[in-house]
């Protein structure tokens, strides 16, 4: 029996609406050995070693074909395609006049996009016997946004700079929410806070207004 959880969505647009979405509760993660053992117990014509060998061969050749520029569709499973990005020490390219052009050595595979086969989705739905598993509400920050900004300015004034994790600790926000809010604050000249650097090295400093 599977359970679904009703979760509250973040109000990113400030509309005041408390929208919800549903998520399947995950009991735990099956590792490869347990998954193969379960496959073998249902399809007794194929032993565990046979299934393990086939899975290994599929994974190996899937990587080979995707690396050579193919999008691979496996009926009943889905379609796999490589996702590209720039290496950590490089800036994202642009089409601006005079902008530096990245070469192939600056590009790497950052992931694989997967689109599930409709038949797989249909079969999962047909086998899914759902029951309610509870609700999860967002934790509301106790401080107002103005109070959070004031606290951030005071911290930067005392320490010279502030990182996202420090802002999260100061305000009680989650790391992802703190990161989004800081980007918004730094883009507002009236906040008195600016950003410097990028990604994990980004720092927040006091601007001229502060």
N, C-alpha and C positions, 0 to 999 in steps of 0.2 A: 504494500500500500504506500503510495507516494503522497506527500503533503505539499500544499502550496502556502506561501506566506504573502500576505498583503502588506506592501511596503509603501511608505510615504515618499513622494518625490520631492527633491529640493526645489524651492520656489526661486529659480534663477532669474526670472523676469520681474520679480517683485509684484506679482498680481494679487497675492494674498490667497490664491486658491490652494487647497490642500488636495492635490491630485495623488492618485495611487497607481501602483503597478503590481503585478503578481510575479512571484519568483518561486521556482521549484526548490524545495528544501533538499539539500544534499546531505545524505547520511554520512558518507565518507567516500574517499577516493579508492577505487579498485586499481591495484597495480597490475602490470602486464601478466604476471604469473597467475594471479587469481582469476583474471578475466579469461585467460586461455583455458584454465581448468574448468571454468563454468561453461565455456563454449564446447569443450570436449564432452562434458557430462550431458549436454543437450543433443549434440550431434555425435553420437557414439561411433559413427563410421570413421571419424578422424581423431587420431590420438593427439595427445598434447604436443608431442614432438613435431608432428606434421603441421599442426596449426601454428606453432611457434616458428617453424621454418618458413611457412608461407607469409606470415606477418612480417618477419624480418626481411624477406625478399621484396615484398611490396614496399616497405618503408625505404629500403635502400634504393630501389629503382625509381620510386616516386621522387626522391631527392635528386637523383640523376637527371630525370626528364625535366623537372621544374627548373633546375640549374641551367639547363640548355634552352630555356625560353619557352617551354611548353606549359600550357594550362592543362591539368590532367583531370578528367572526369571518370569517376568510378561509379557505375550504375548501382543504385541502392545505398551509396555512401555519400557522395558529393563531389564537388569540384575544388581543386587545389591550385592556387596561383601564388607566385612569389610577390612579396612586398618589398620595395626598395626604399632606402633612405641614405642620409649622409653619415659618415663616420663621426664619432664623438668630438673629435678635435677640429671639425670643419663646420663652417656656417652654411646655411641653406642657400642654394643658388637662386638667382632671379633673372628677369629679362630686362632689368634697368640698364640704360646706356652706361657703358664703362664698368659695369659690375664684373668681378672676377668670375671666370668660368671654371667649374669643377671638372677634373678629369676622372677617368674610370677608377683610378686608385682611391678616390674620395667617396665612392659609392659602395654600399654593401647591402646584402639582403638582411632586412630587419625583422622579417616575419613571413608567415604564410597566411593568406586569406583563404577562408574555407566557406563555401556555400553548400549547405546541406541539400541532398537530393530530396525532392518532394515526397518520394515514396518512403524514405527514411522517416521524415517528419510525420507522415500519415500513419506509419506503423507504430511509431512511438506513441502517438496520440491514441491509437486504438488499444494499446497495451497499458495505457496510463489510467489507473483507477485512483482518482484524487480524493483527498479529504482535507478539510481546513487545518492549517498548522499554526494559526495565530497571526498576529499583526506586529509590525515594527514601525514605530514612529520616530521621526527625526528628533534628535536632542536639540532643543532651542538654546542658543547662547544667552547667558544671563545678562551680559553687557550689551548696551546699544552699540550701533556701529560707530557713533561719535565717541563713545567712551572707549571703544577698542582702538580707534585711531589715536586718541589722546594718550592711551597707555603705550601704544607703539612709539609715538613721538618721544615720550619720556624715556623709554627704554633705549632708543637710538641715541638720544641726547647724552645718556649716561655711559653708553658702551661704544658709540661711534657708528655702529651698523647693526642690522638685524637680519636674521635668516628666517625662512618660512617656518621651520620647526619651533623657533623661539616665539614667533607670533602665535602659533597654534597653542603653545604652552601658556602664553600670557592671556589669551582670550577664551580658552576652552573649546576652540573650534577644532574639527578634524584637520589633518594635514592638507587634504585636497581642497576643503572649503577655505582654509586659511590661504592657500596658494591662489585660489581664484579671487578672493577678496583683496589680497595684496596687489594683484595685477590691476584690479579695478581702482584701488586707492592710488597707486603710483601713476595711473593714466590721468588722474584728476589734478591739475595744477594747484587747486585750492586746498588739497590735503596736506601739503607741506612735506610729502614723502615721495622720493624718487627711487628708481631701481638702477642697478649697475651690474653688468655681467649677464650670464645666461645659464639656464638649466640648473644643475646642482650647485654651481658657483655664484648664483645670483644673490646679491646683497641689496638691502633696502636702507637708504640713507636719508638724512634730512635735506630738503630742498631749500631754496632761498626764502620761501614764504615763512618756513618754520624758524 
